[in-house]
């Protein structure tokens, strides 16, 4: 391999690394947009925002953890929730 080929490969590698950085930045921005979209969707479902939403989701998560730790399946929890709302 000649020095010319080596320099060309180094340039190609640099170009690829720059493309990877650009793709990772695009990926990061898309992930951020998805987070905002999911927050908006959950906020709409709960009809809450900010700390009130965080508190409601946290309490719900803790309750589900306790129920699954006691041996209940997610299906049983959903059934229980459906029966409680009737």
PyMOL Python script that loads the backbone (N, CA, C, O; Angstrom):
from pymol import cmd

cmd.read_pdbstr("""\
ATOM      1  N   UNK A   1       0.857  -1.184   0.000  1.00  0.00           N
ATOM      2  CA  UNK A   1       0.000   0.000   0.000  1.00  0.00           C
ATOM      3  C   UNK A   1       0.895   1.236   0.000  1.00  0.00           C
ATOM      4  O   UNK A   1       1.853   1.329   0.767  1.00  0.00           O
ATOM      5  N   UNK A   2       0.577   2.138  -0.837  1.00  0.00           N
ATOM      6  CA  UNK A   2       1.388   3.350  -0.954  1.00  0.00           C
ATOM      7  C   UNK A   2       0.913   4.406   0.035  1.00  0.00           C
ATOM      8  O   UNK A   2      -0.153   4.294   0.640  1.00  0.00           O
ATOM      9  N   UNK A   3       1.730   5.419   0.175  1.00  0.00           N
ATOM     10  CA  UNK A   3       1.376   6.529   1.062  1.00  0.00           C
ATOM     11  C   UNK A   3       0.126   7.229   0.556  1.00  0.00           C
ATOM     12  O   UNK A   3      -0.678   7.718   1.349  1.00  0.00           O
ATOM     13  N   UNK A   4      -0.043   7.281  -0.764  1.00  0.00           N
ATOM     14  CA  UNK A   4      -1.235   7.906  -1.354  1.00  0.00           C
ATOM     15  C   UNK A   4      -2.492   7.149  -0.941  1.00  0.00           C
ATOM     16  O   UNK A   4      -3.490   7.751  -0.548  1.00  0.00           O
ATOM     17  N   UNK A   5      -2.431   5.820  -1.033  1.00  0.00           N
ATOM     18  CA  UNK A   5      -3.574   4.994  -0.625  1.00  0.00           C
ATOM     19  C   UNK A   5      -3.868   5.165   0.864  1.00  0.00           C
ATOM     20  O   UNK A   5      -5.024   5.249   1.278  1.00  0.00           O
ATOM     21  N   UNK A   6      -2.813   5.215   1.646  1.00  0.00           N
ATOM     22  CA  UNK A   6      -2.977   5.392   3.086  1.00  0.00           C
ATOM     23  C   UNK A   6      -3.673   6.718   3.383  1.00  0.00           C
ATOM     24  O   UNK A   6      -4.589   6.768   4.204  1.00  0.00           O
ATOM     25  N   UNK A   7      -3.249   7.776   2.728  1.00  0.00           N
ATOM     26  CA  UNK A   7      -3.862   9.094   2.934  1.00  0.00           C
ATOM     27  C   UNK A   7      -5.323   9.095   2.491  1.00  0.00           C
ATOM     28  O   UNK A   7      -6.175   9.699   3.142  1.00  0.00           O
ATOM     29  N   UNK A   8      -5.605   8.416   1.382  1.00  0.00           N
ATOM     30  CA  UNK A   8      -6.991   8.326   0.908  1.00  0.00           C
ATOM     31  C   UNK A   8      -7.857   7.581   1.922  1.00  0.00           C
ATOM     32  O   UNK A   8      -8.990   7.978   2.192  1.00  0.00           O
ATOM     33  N   UNK A   9      -7.326   6.519   2.468  1.00  0.00           N
ATOM     34  CA  UNK A   9      -8.079   5.754   3.473  1.00  0.00           C
ATOM     35  C   UNK A   9      -8.301   6.567   4.742  1.00  0.00           C
ATOM     36  O   UNK A   9      -9.380   6.509   5.332  1.00  0.00           O
ATOM     37  N   UNK A  10      -7.318   7.306   5.156  1.00  0.00           N
ATOM     38  CA  UNK A  10      -7.460   8.158   6.340  1.00  0.00           C
ATOM     39  C   UNK A  10      -8.551   9.194   6.090  1.00  0.00           C
ATOM     40  O   UNK A  10      -9.361   9.470   6.976  1.00  0.00           O
ATOM     41  N   UNK A  11      -8.575   9.763   4.899  1.00  0.00           N
ATOM     42  CA  UNK A  11      -9.604  10.736   4.541  1.00  0.00           C
ATOM     43  C   UNK A  11     -10.990  10.087   4.541  1.00  0.00           C
ATOM     44  O   UNK A  11     -11.954  10.655   5.054  1.00  0.00           O
ATOM     45  N   UNK A  12     -11.071   8.902   3.965  1.00  0.00           N
ATOM     46  CA  UNK A  12     -12.353   8.182   3.939  1.00  0.00           C
ATOM     47  C   UNK A  12     -12.831   7.875   5.350  1.00  0.00           C
ATOM     48  O   UNK A  12     -14.014   8.020   5.659  1.00  0.00           O
ATOM     49  N   UNK A  13     -11.916   7.454   6.197  1.00  0.00           N
ATOM     50  CA  UNK A  13     -12.272   7.159   7.596  1.00  0.00           C
ATOM     51  C   UNK A  13     -12.770   8.419   8.288  1.00  0.00           C
ATOM     52  O   UNK A  13     -13.755   8.371   9.025  1.00  0.00           O
ATOM     53  N   UNK A  14     -12.111   9.532   8.063  1.00  0.00           N
ATOM     54  CA  UNK A  14     -12.545  10.802   8.662  1.00  0.00           C
ATOM     55  C   UNK A  14     -13.935  11.180   8.179  1.00  0.00           C
ATOM     56  O   UNK A  14     -14.772  11.629   8.962  1.00  0.00           O
ATOM     57  N   UNK A  15     -14.176  10.997   6.883  1.00  0.00           N
ATOM     58  CA  UNK A  15     -15.502  11.288   6.327  1.00  0.00           C
ATOM     59  C   UNK A  15     -16.568  10.406   6.963  1.00  0.00           C
ATOM     60  O   UNK A  15     -17.644  10.882   7.324  1.00  0.00           O
ATOM     61  N   UNK A  16     -16.266   9.128   7.095  1.00  0.00           N
ATOM     62  CA  UNK A  16     -17.218   8.200   7.702  1.00  0.00           C
ATOM     63  C   UNK A  16     -17.492   8.591   9.152  1.00  0.00           C
ATOM     64  O   UNK A  16     -18.641   8.584   9.594  1.00  0.00           O
ATOM     65  N   UNK A  17     -16.436   8.932   9.888  1.00  0.00           N
ATOM     66  CA  UNK A  17     -16.613   9.339  11.284  1.00  0.00           C
ATOM     67  C   UNK A  17     -17.481  10.584  11.386  1.00  0.00           C
ATOM     68  O   UNK A  17     -18.288  10.705  12.308  1.00  0.00           O
ATOM     69  N   UNK A  18     -17.323  11.513  10.443  1.00  0.00           N
ATOM     70  CA  UNK A  18     -18.150  12.722  10.440  1.00  0.00           C
ATOM     71  C   UNK A  18     -19.611  12.371  10.146  1.00  0.00           C
ATOM     72  O   UNK A  18     -20.524  12.927  10.756  1.00  0.00           O
ATOM     73  N   UNK A  19     -19.821  11.453   9.212  1.00  0.00           N
ATOM     74  CA  UNK A  19     -21.189  11.010   8.923  1.00  0.00           C
ATOM     75  C   UNK A  19     -21.811  10.331  10.147  1.00  0.00           C
ATOM     76  O   UNK A  19     -22.986  10.538  10.449  1.00  0.00           O
ATOM     77  N   UNK A  20     -21.026   9.533  10.834  1.00  0.00           N
ATOM     78  CA  UNK A  20     -21.520   8.862  12.044  1.00  0.00           C
ATOM     79  C   UNK A  20     -21.916   9.901  13.088  1.00  0.00           C
ATOM     80  O   UNK A  20     -22.968   9.779  13.716  1.00  0.00           O
ATOM     81  N   UNK A  21     -21.082  10.922  13.279  1.00  0.00           N
ATOM     82  CA  UNK A  21     -21.416  11.995  14.242  1.00  0.00           C
ATOM     83  C   UNK A  21     -22.717  12.688  13.836  1.00  0.00           C
ATOM     84  O   UNK A  21     -23.569  12.967  14.680  1.00  0.00           O
ATOM     85  N   UNK A  22     -22.863  12.962  12.537  1.00  0.00           N
ATOM     86  CA  UNK A  22     -24.073  13.635  12.059  1.00  0.00           C
ATOM     87  C   UNK A  22     -25.298  12.746  12.250  1.00  0.00           C
ATOM     88  O   UNK A  22     -26.349  13.232  12.670  1.00  0.00           O
ATOM     89  N   UNK A  23     -25.181  11.458  11.950  1.00  0.00           N
ATOM     90  CA  UNK A  23     -26.305  10.537  12.150  1.00  0.00           C
ATOM     91  C   UNK A  23     -26.660  10.411  13.621  1.00  0.00           C
ATOM     92  O   UNK A  23     -27.837  10.366  13.976  1.00  0.00           O
ATOM     93  N   UNK A  24     -25.647  10.353  14.481  1.00  0.00           N
ATOM     94  CA  UNK A  24     -25.916  10.268  15.916  1.00  0.00           C
ATOM     95  C   UNK A  24     -26.623  11.515  16.423  1.00  0.00           C
ATOM     96  O   UNK A  24     -27.483  11.427  17.299  1.00  0.00           O
ATOM     97  N   UNK A  25     -26.271  12.678  15.881  1.00  0.00           N
ATOM     98  CA  UNK A  25     -26.947  13.914  16.265  1.00  0.00           C
ATOM     99  C   UNK A  25     -28.398  13.897  15.794  1.00  0.00           C
ATOM    100  O   UNK A  25     -29.294  14.305  16.533  1.00  0.00           O
ATOM    101  N   UNK A  26     -28.634  13.435  14.582  1.00  0.00           N
ATOM    102  CA  UNK A  26     -30.012  13.306  14.088  1.00  0.00           C
ATOM    103  C   UNK A  26     -30.797  12.326  14.947  1.00  0.00           C
ATOM    104  O   UNK A  26     -31.963  12.560  15.263  1.00  0.00           O
ATOM    105  N   UNK A  27     -30.145  11.219  15.325  1.00  0.00           N
ATOM    106  CA  UNK A  27     -30.795  10.218  16.178  1.00  0.00           C
ATOM    107  C   UNK A  27     -31.157  10.840  17.530  1.00  0.00           C
ATOM    108  O   UNK A  27     -32.262  10.635  18.034  1.00  0.00           O
ATOM    109  N   UNK A  28     -30.222  11.603  18.118  1.00  0.00           N
ATOM    110  CA  UNK A  28     -30.473  12.244  19.415  1.00  0.00           C
ATOM    111  C   UNK A  28     -31.662  13.191  19.324  1.00  0.00           C
ATOM    112  O   UNK A  28     -32.498  13.228  20.227  1.00  0.00           O
ATOM    113  N   UNK A  29     -31.741  13.961  18.230  1.00  0.00           N
ATOM    114  CA  UNK A  29     -32.850  14.903  18.058  1.00  0.00           C
ATOM    115  C   UNK A  29     -34.182  14.160  17.910  1.00  0.00           C
ATOM    116  O   UNK A  29     -35.194  14.588  18.467  1.00  0.00           O
ATOM    117  N   UNK A  30     -34.186  13.059  17.169  1.00  0.00           N
ATOM    118  CA  UNK A  30     -35.414  12.270  17.016  1.00  0.00           C
ATOM    119  C   UNK A  30     -35.856  11.670  18.344  1.00  0.00           C
ATOM    120  O   UNK A  30     -37.047  11.645  18.653  1.00  0.00           O
ATOM    121  N   UNK A  31     -34.901  11.190  19.125  1.00  0.00           N
ATOM    122  CA  UNK A  31     -35.225  10.640  20.448  1.00  0.00           C
ATOM    123  C   UNK A  31     -35.837  11.726  21.327  1.00  0.00           C
ATOM    124  O   UNK A  31     -36.815  11.475  22.031  1.00  0.00           O
ATOM    125  N   UNK A  32     -35.271  12.925  21.291  1.00  0.00           N
ATOM    126  CA  UNK A  32     -35.826  14.051  22.063  1.00  0.00           C
ATOM    127  C   UNK A  32     -37.242  14.376  21.612  1.00  0.00           C
ATOM    128  O   UNK A  32     -38.122  14.600  22.442  1.00  0.00           O
ATOM    129  N   UNK A  33     -37.466  14.404  20.306  1.00  0.00           N
ATOM    130  CA  UNK A  33     -38.809  14.681  19.787  1.00  0.00           C
ATOM    131  C   UNK A  33     -39.789  13.604  20.255  1.00  0.00           C
ATOM    132  O   UNK A  33     -40.926  13.907  20.614  1.00  0.00           O
ATOM    133  N   UNK A  34     -39.342  12.346  20.247  1.00  0.00           N
ATOM    134  CA  UNK A  34     -40.207  11.256  20.708  1.00  0.00           C
ATOM    135  C   UNK A  34     -40.531  11.396  22.189  1.00  0.00           C
ATOM    136  O   UNK A  34     -41.662  11.141  22.602  1.00  0.00           O
ATOM    137  N   UNK A  35     -39.560  11.796  22.983  1.00  0.00           N
ATOM    138  CA  UNK A  35     -39.811  11.996  24.409  1.00  0.00           C
ATOM    139  C   UNK A  35     -40.882  13.060  24.628  1.00  0.00           C
ATOM    140  O   UNK A  35     -41.778  12.896  25.456  1.00  0.00           O
ATOM    141  N   UNK A  36     -40.775  14.144  23.880  1.00  0.00           N
ATOM    142  CA  UNK A  36     -41.767  15.222  24.008  1.00  0.00           C
ATOM    143  C   UNK A  36     -43.140  14.732  23.576  1.00  0.00           C
ATOM    144  O   UNK A  36     -44.144  15.037  24.220  1.00  0.00           O
ATOM    145  N   UNK A  37     -43.184  13.979  22.491  1.00  0.00           N
ATOM    146  CA  UNK A  37     -44.458  13.445  21.997  1.00  0.00           C
ATOM    147  C   UNK A  37     -45.080  12.502  23.021  1.00  0.00           C
ATOM    148  O   UNK A  37     -46.278  12.583  23.293  1.00  0.00           O
ATOM    149  N   UNK A  38     -44.279  11.616  23.586  1.00  0.00           N
ATOM    150  CA  UNK A  38     -44.785  10.673  24.585  1.00  0.00           C
ATOM    151  C   UNK A  38     -45.269  11.432  25.819  1.00  0.00           C
ATOM    152  O   UNK A  38     -46.325  11.114  26.366  1.00  0.00           O
ATOM    153  N   UNK A  39     -44.514  12.424  26.257  1.00  0.00           N
ATOM    154  CA  UNK A  39     -44.945  13.241  27.404  1.00  0.00           C
ATOM    155  C   UNK A  39     -46.304  13.868  27.125  1.00  0.00           C
ATOM    156  O   UNK A  39     -47.201  13.837  27.968  1.00  0.00           O
ATOM    157  N   UNK A  40     -46.447  14.442  25.918  1.00  0.00           N
ATOM    158  CA  UNK A  40     -47.718  15.081  25.564  1.00  0.00           C
ATOM    159  C   UNK A  40     -48.861  14.071  25.563  1.00  0.00           C
ATOM    160  O   UNK A  40     -49.963  14.375  26.020  1.00  0.00           O
ATOM    161  N   UNK A  41     -48.600  12.872  25.049  1.00  0.00           N
ATOM    162  CA  UNK A  41     -49.643  11.840  25.003  1.00  0.00           C
ATOM    163  C   UNK A  41     -50.054  11.422  26.417  1.00  0.00           C
ATOM    164  O   UNK A  41     -51.243  11.315  26.717  1.00  0.00           O
ATOM    165  N   UNK A  42     -49.072  11.190  27.274  1.00  0.00           N
ATOM    166  CA  UNK A  42     -49.372  10.774  28.650  1.00  0.00           C
ATOM    167  C   UNK A  42     -50.052  11.911  29.407  1.00  0.00           C
ATOM    168  O   UNK A  42     -50.981  11.678  30.180  1.00  0.00           O
ATOM    169  N   UNK A  43     -49.595  13.127  29.185  1.00  0.00           N
ATOM    170  CA  UNK A  43     -50.207  14.286  29.823  1.00  0.00           C
ATOM    171  C   UNK A  43     -51.675  14.406  29.446  1.00  0.00           C
ATOM    172  O   UNK A  43     -52.516  14.745  30.278  1.00  0.00           O
ATOM    173  N   UNK A  44     -51.971  14.127  28.193  1.00  0.00           N
ATOM    174  CA  UNK A  44     -53.361  14.184  27.727  1.00  0.00           C
ATOM    175  C   UNK A  44     -54.198  13.067  28.352  1.00  0.00           C
ATOM    176  O   UNK A  44     -55.346  13.291  28.735  1.00  0.00           O
ATOM    177  N   UNK A  45     -53.623  11.860  28.455  1.00  0.00           N
ATOM    178  CA  UNK A  45     -54.349  10.728  29.047  1.00  0.00           C
ATOM    179  C   UNK A  45     -54.699  11.017  30.506  1.00  0.00           C
ATOM    180  O   UNK A  45     -55.832  10.798  30.934  1.00  0.00           O
ATOM    181  N   UNK A  46     -53.721  11.509  31.265  1.00  0.00           N
ATOM    182  CA  UNK A  46     -53.925  11.755  32.691  1.00  0.00           C
ATOM    183  C   UNK A  46     -54.568  13.110  32.961  1.00  0.00           C
ATOM    184  O   UNK A  46     -55.055  13.359  34.064  1.00  0.00           O
ATOM    185  N   UNK A  47     -54.571  13.975  31.970  1.00  0.00           N
ATOM    186  CA  UNK A  47     -55.058  15.330  32.126  1.00  0.00           C
ATOM    187  C   UNK A  47     -54.288  16.056  33.236  1.00  0.00           C
ATOM    188  O   UNK A  47     -54.858  16.792  34.042  1.00  0.00           O
ATOM    189  N   UNK A  48     -52.972  15.820  33.246  1.00  0.00           N
ATOM    190  CA  UNK A  48     -52.081  16.444  34.220  1.00  0.00           C
ATOM    191  C   UNK A  48     -50.830  16.929  33.504  1.00  0.00           C
ATOM    192  O   UNK A  48     -50.546  16.514  32.380  1.00  0.00           O
ATOM    193  N   UNK A  49     -50.089  17.806  34.157  1.00  0.00           N
ATOM    194  CA  UNK A  49     -48.834  18.282  33.598  1.00  0.00           C
ATOM    195  C   UNK A  49     -47.786  18.405  34.686  1.00  0.00           C
ATOM    196  O   UNK A  49     -48.092  18.447  35.877  1.00  0.00           O
ATOM    197  N   UNK A  50     -46.551  18.460  34.243  1.00  0.00           N
ATOM    198  CA  UNK A  50     -45.387  18.722  35.075  1.00  0.00           C
ATOM    199  C   UNK A  50     -45.316  17.790  36.282  1.00  0.00           C
ATOM    200  O   UNK A  50     -45.449  16.575  36.132  1.00  0.00           O
ATOM    201  N   UNK A  51     -45.109  18.339  37.464  1.00  0.00           N
ATOM    202  CA  UNK A  51     -44.888  17.507  38.648  1.00  0.00           C
ATOM    203  C   UNK A  51     -46.102  16.660  38.990  1.00  0.00           C
ATOM    204  O   UNK A  51     -45.950  15.539  39.475  1.00  0.00           O
ATOM    205  N   UNK A  52     -47.295  17.167  38.749  1.00  0.00           N
ATOM    206  CA  UNK A  52     -48.507  16.380  39.027  1.00  0.00           C
ATOM    207  C   UNK A  52     -48.536  15.119  38.173  1.00  0.00           C
ATOM    208  O   UNK A  52     -48.955  14.062  38.644  1.00  0.00           O
ATOM    209  N   UNK A  53     -48.097  15.220  36.933  1.00  0.00           N
ATOM    210  CA  UNK A  53     -48.033  14.054  36.052  1.00  0.00           C
ATOM    211  C   UNK A  53     -46.972  13.075  36.540  1.00  0.00           C
ATOM    212  O   UNK A  53     -47.215  11.870  36.595  1.00  0.00           O
ATOM    213  N   UNK A  54     -45.810  13.582  36.888  1.00  0.00           N
ATOM    214  CA  UNK A  54     -44.734  12.736  37.405  1.00  0.00           C
ATOM    215  C   UNK A  54     -45.202  12.007  38.659  1.00  0.00           C
ATOM    216  O   UNK A  54     -44.963  10.808  38.802  1.00  0.00           O
ATOM    217  N   UNK A  55     -45.864  12.712  39.562  1.00  0.00           N
ATOM    218  CA  UNK A  55     -46.354  12.104  40.799  1.00  0.00           C
ATOM    219  C   UNK A  55     -47.372  11.002  40.512  1.00  0.00           C
ATOM    220  O   UNK A  55     -47.308   9.931  41.114  1.00  0.00           O
ATOM    221  N   UNK A  56     -48.304  11.254  39.602  1.00  0.00           N
ATOM    222  CA  UNK A  56     -49.339  10.262  39.285  1.00  0.00           C
ATOM    223  C   UNK A  56     -48.729   9.009  38.667  1.00  0.00           C
ATOM    224  O   UNK A  56     -49.101   7.892  39.027  1.00  0.00           O
ATOM    225  N   UNK A  57     -47.807   9.190  37.751  1.00  0.00           N
ATOM    226  CA  UNK A  57     -47.170   8.040  37.098  1.00  0.00           C
ATOM    227  C   UNK A  57     -46.314   7.276  38.102  1.00  0.00           C
ATOM    228  O   UNK A  57     -46.272   6.046  38.072  1.00  0.00           O
ATOM    229  N   UNK A  58     -45.638   7.989  38.981  1.00  0.00           N
ATOM    230  CA  UNK A  58     -44.803   7.341  39.998  1.00  0.00           C
ATOM    231  C   UNK A  58     -45.650   6.494  40.938  1.00  0.00           C
ATOM    232  O   UNK A  58     -45.297   5.353  41.234  1.00  0.00           O
ATOM    233  N   UNK A  59     -46.753   7.039  41.405  1.00  0.00           N
ATOM    234  CA  UNK A  59     -47.637   6.295  42.310  1.00  0.00           C
ATOM    235  C   UNK A  59     -48.198   5.067  41.598  1.00  0.00           C
ATOM    236  O   UNK A  59     -48.248   3.984  42.182  1.00  0.00           O
ATOM    237  N   UNK A  60     -48.613   5.223  40.360  1.00  0.00           N
ATOM    238  CA  UNK A  60     -49.147   4.098  39.600  1.00  0.00           C
ATOM    239  C   UNK A  60     -48.078   3.012  39.422  1.00  0.00           C
ATOM    240  O   UNK A  60     -48.356   1.823  39.582  1.00  0.00           O
ATOM    241  N   UNK A  61     -46.879   3.428  39.095  1.00  0.00           N
ATOM    242  CA  UNK A  61     -45.775   2.472  38.910  1.00  0.00           C
ATOM    243  C   UNK A  61     -45.483   1.718  40.215  1.00  0.00           C
ATOM    244  O   UNK A  61     -45.293   0.502  40.204  1.00  0.00           O
ATOM    245  N   UNK A  62     -45.449   2.443  41.329  1.00  0.00           N
ATOM    246  CA  UNK A  62     -45.191   1.806  42.624  1.00  0.00           C
ATOM    247  C   UNK A  62     -46.285   0.802  42.970  1.00  0.00           C
ATOM    248  O   UNK A  62     -45.999  -0.274  43.497  1.00  0.00           O
ATOM    249  N   UNK A  63     -47.529   1.147  42.679  1.00  0.00           N
ATOM    250  CA  UNK A  63     -48.641   0.245  42.950  1.00  0.00           C
ATOM    251  C   UNK A  63     -48.512  -1.029  42.104  1.00  0.00           C
ATOM    252  O   UNK A  63     -48.700  -2.136  42.609  1.00  0.00           O
ATOM    253  N   UNK A  64     -48.193  -0.865  40.834  1.00  0.00           N
ATOM    254  CA  UNK A  64     -48.033  -2.035  39.962  1.00  0.00           C
ATOM    255  C   UNK A  64     -46.876  -2.898  40.445  1.00  0.00           C
ATOM    256  O   UNK A  64     -46.975  -4.125  40.429  1.00  0.00           O
ATOM    257  N   UNK A  65     -45.777  -2.274  40.877  1.00  0.00           N
ATOM    258  CA  UNK A  65     -44.647  -3.041  41.418  1.00  0.00           C
ATOM    259  C   UNK A  65     -45.067  -3.866  42.633  1.00  0.00           C
ATOM    260  O   UNK A  65     -44.696  -5.033  42.758  1.00  0.00           O
ATOM    261  N   UNK A  66     -45.839  -3.253  43.522  1.00  0.00           N
ATOM    262  CA  UNK A  66     -46.300  -3.978  44.719  1.00  0.00           C
ATOM    263  C   UNK A  66     -47.195  -5.147  44.335  1.00  0.00           C
ATOM    264  O   UNK A  66     -47.072  -6.238  44.893  1.00  0.00           O
ATOM    265  N   UNK A  67     -48.094  -4.920  43.385  1.00  0.00           N
ATOM    266  CA  UNK A  67     -49.011  -5.985  42.981  1.00  0.00           C
ATOM    267  C   UNK A  67     -48.274  -7.131  42.286  1.00  0.00           C
ATOM    268  O   UNK A  67     -48.575  -8.299  42.533  1.00  0.00           O
ATOM    269  N   UNK A  68     -47.318  -6.809  41.423  1.00  0.00           N
ATOM    270  CA  UNK A  68     -46.565  -7.882  40.762  1.00  0.00           C
ATOM    271  C   UNK A  68     -45.656  -8.596  41.753  1.00  0.00           C
ATOM    272  O   UNK A  68     -45.441  -9.803  41.633  1.00  0.00           O
ATOM    273  N   UNK A  69     -45.117  -7.865  42.737  1.00  0.00           N
ATOM    274  CA  UNK A  69     -44.276  -8.502  43.760  1.00  0.00           C
ATOM    275  C   UNK A  69     -45.082  -9.472  44.611  1.00  0.00           C
ATOM    276  O   UNK A  69     -44.537 -10.437  45.149  1.00  0.00           O
ATOM    277  N   UNK A  70     -46.393  -9.213  44.732  1.00  0.00           N
ATOM    278  CA  UNK A  70     -47.241 -10.112  45.516  1.00  0.00           C
ATOM    279  C   UNK A  70     -47.733 -11.301  44.694  1.00  0.00           C
ATOM    280  O   UNK A  70     -48.473 -12.152  45.189  1.00  0.00           O
ATOM    281  N   UNK A  71     -47.305 -11.346  43.416  1.00  0.00           N
ATOM    282  CA  UNK A  71     -47.638 -12.501  42.596  1.00  0.00           C
ATOM    283  C   UNK A  71     -48.675 -12.271  41.512  1.00  0.00           C
ATOM    284  O   UNK A  71     -48.979 -13.187  40.747  1.00  0.00           O
ATOM    285  N   UNK A  72     -49.216 -11.086  41.434  1.00  0.00           N
ATOM    286  CA  UNK A  72     -50.217 -10.813  40.402  1.00  0.00           C
ATOM    287  C   UNK A  72     -49.541 -10.603  39.047  1.00  0.00           C
ATOM    288  O   UNK A  72     -48.439 -10.061  38.963  1.00  0.00           O
ATOM    289  N   UNK A  73     -50.220 -11.043  37.996  1.00  0.00           N
ATOM    290  CA  UNK A  73     -49.734 -10.810  36.639  1.00  0.00           C
ATOM    291  C   UNK A  73     -50.290  -9.477  36.140  1.00  0.00           C
ATOM    292  O   UNK A  73     -51.217  -8.921  36.729  1.00  0.00           O
ATOM    293  N   UNK A  74     -49.722  -8.982  35.070  1.00  0.00           N
ATOM    294  CA  UNK A  74     -50.220  -7.738  34.484  1.00  0.00           C
ATOM    295  C   UNK A  74     -51.658  -7.910  34.003  1.00  0.00           C
ATOM    296  O   UNK A  74     -52.459  -6.977  34.066  1.00  0.00           O
ATOM    297  N   UNK A  75     -51.974  -9.099  33.526  1.00  0.00           N
ATOM    298  CA  UNK A  75     -53.343  -9.376  33.088  1.00  0.00           C
ATOM    299  C   UNK A  75     -54.316  -9.293  34.260  1.00  0.00           C
ATOM    300  O   UNK A  75     -55.406  -8.738  34.124  1.00  0.00           O
ATOM    301  N   UNK A  76     -53.927  -9.844  35.412  1.00  0.00           N
ATOM    302  CA  UNK A  76     -54.778  -9.793  36.600  1.00  0.00           C
ATOM    303  C   UNK A  76     -54.940  -8.348  37.084  1.00  0.00           C
ATOM    304  O   UNK A  76     -56.020  -7.944  37.516  1.00  0.00           O
ATOM    305  N   UNK A  77     -53.853  -7.581  37.005  1.00  0.00           N
ATOM    306  CA  UNK A  77     -53.924  -6.179  37.420  1.00  0.00           C
ATOM    307  C   UNK A  77     -54.876  -5.414  36.501  1.00  0.00           C
ATOM    308  O   UNK A  77     -55.688  -4.615  36.966  1.00  0.00           O
ATOM    309  N   UNK A  78     -54.773  -5.663  35.202  1.00  0.00           N
ATOM    310  CA  UNK A  78     -55.671  -4.999  34.243  1.00  0.00           C
ATOM    311  C   UNK A  78     -57.108  -5.395  34.501  1.00  0.00           C
ATOM    312  O   UNK A  78     -58.011  -4.562  34.422  1.00  0.00           O
ATOM    313  N   UNK A  79     -57.324  -6.664  34.807  1.00  0.00           N
ATOM    314  CA  UNK A  79     -58.676  -7.143  35.122  1.00  0.00           C
ATOM    315  C   UNK A  79     -59.207  -6.446  36.366  1.00  0.00           C
ATOM    316  O   UNK A  79     -60.361  -6.020  36.396  1.00  0.00           O
ATOM    317  N   UNK A  80     -58.374  -6.330  37.385  1.00  0.00           N
ATOM    318  CA  UNK A  80     -58.748  -5.665  38.611  1.00  0.00           C
ATOM    319  C   UNK A  80     -59.109  -4.207  38.334  1.00  0.00           C
ATOM    320  O   UNK A  80     -60.094  -3.695  38.866  1.00  0.00           O
ATOM    321  N   UNK A  81     -58.321  -3.552  37.515  1.00  0.00           N
ATOM    322  CA  UNK A  81     -58.592  -2.159  37.179  1.00  0.00           C
ATOM    323  C   UNK A  81     -59.894  -2.026  36.408  1.00  0.00           C
ATOM    324  O   UNK A  81     -60.669  -1.098  36.641  1.00  0.00           O
ATOM    325  N   UNK A  82     -60.136  -2.969  35.474  1.00  0.00           N
ATOM    326  CA  UNK A  82     -61.374  -2.929  34.703  1.00  0.00           C
ATOM    327  C   UNK A  82     -62.589  -3.145  35.605  1.00  0.00           C
ATOM    328  O   UNK A  82     -63.611  -2.481  35.432  1.00  0.00           O
ATOM    329  N   UNK A  83     -62.488  -4.064  36.562  1.00  0.00           N
ATOM    330  CA  UNK A  83     -63.591  -4.332  37.486  1.00  0.00           C
ATOM    331  C   UNK A  83     -63.837  -3.149  38.417  1.00  0.00           C
ATOM    332  O   UNK A  83     -64.977  -2.871  38.790  1.00  0.00           O
ATOM    333  N   UNK A  84     -62.762  -2.455  38.788  1.00  0.00           N
ATOM    334  CA  UNK A  84     -62.898  -1.320  39.685  1.00  0.00           C
ATOM    335  C   UNK A  84     -63.518  -0.098  39.050  1.00  0.00           C
ATOM    336  O   UNK A  84     -64.041   0.775  39.741  1.00  0.00           O
ATOM    337  N   UNK A  85     -63.458  -0.037  37.732  1.00  0.00           N
ATOM    338  CA  UNK A  85     -64.006   1.145  37.059  1.00  0.00           C
ATOM    339  C   UNK A  85     -65.448   0.973  36.642  1.00  0.00           C
ATOM    340  O   UNK A  85     -66.011   1.854  35.992  1.00  0.00           O
ATOM    341  N   UNK A  86     -66.055  -0.136  36.998  1.00  0.00           N
ATOM    342  CA  UNK A  86     -67.450  -0.382  36.634  1.00  0.00           C
ATOM    343  C   UNK A  86     -68.388   0.016  37.716  1.00  0.00           C
ATOM    344  O   UNK A  86     -69.601  -0.128  37.565  1.00  0.00           O
TER     345      UNK A  86
END
""", "prot")
cmd.dss("prot")
cmd.show_as("cartoon", "prot")
cmd.util.cbc("prot")
cmd.orient("prot")
